[in-house]
Amino acid sequence: MNQLHASFMPLNRLEAAPRLATPARDGFSVSNPALEMLTDFSRVAPRTIQADVDVKEAHLMMRHGGFRLLLVTDDQQCCIGVLAAREVIGGRRITLAQQQHSLSSEEVTVGMIMTPWQKLSTMPLEQLASLTIGDLLLSLETMTDQHLLVTERDPQGGLCIRGLISAADIRRAVGRVEQGTPEVALAHSFADTCRMMMGHDL
């Protein structure tokens, strides 16, 4: 007997228009573990781009994919910097790159406007694991960036980026509990997010 035929299960038809499952609205609290806010690269592949890609292509990638941050990698897949949406949209770094290299805006590349790895703020995974969301926000209350990179050591002792935390993700989590917050889907800095949360239970 054909095994594929024998194990066939018929598909169902909907009996009525179904509702969509949505995240629970009462599960967020600033006393929850900060690890809940981690986008874990061991589970979700990071969004990457090469330094020699032109900024226009990077902008299209961000816009169509809904990304606010791209990790810039070299040929060995090492992170050499990050590209935030505000740098692509704002244009200040693009203008500076044009002036410094005598280029048109179409010739400016990701590597010319990215934030290099030497200037990135990071937190070790083991430190993040000891914090609540409230603790994390208070420790980042002066940070004007929108993303925090989280690092860990690989089995050989080398440093790798395990994931990232987004200020916008925290604001969205708050918005699922506190309906009617108009800015909740926008990407804000950790400093802005901390100030917003000060009126709650931080």
Salt bridges, closest charged atoms under 4 A:
ASP40 OD2 - ARG43 NE 4.00
ASP40 OD1 - ARG162 NE 2.64
GLU87 OE2 - ARG86 NE 3.95
GLU87 OE1 - ARG93 NE 3.27
ASP145 OD1 - ARG86 NH2 3.19
GLU152 OE1 - ARG162 NH1 3.09
ASP169 OD1 - ARG172 NH1 2.83
GLU178 OE2 - HIS200 ND1 3.32
GLU183 OE1 - ARG171 NH2 3.69
ASP192 OD2 - HIS188 ND1 3.78
ASP192 OD1 - ARG195 NH2 2.40
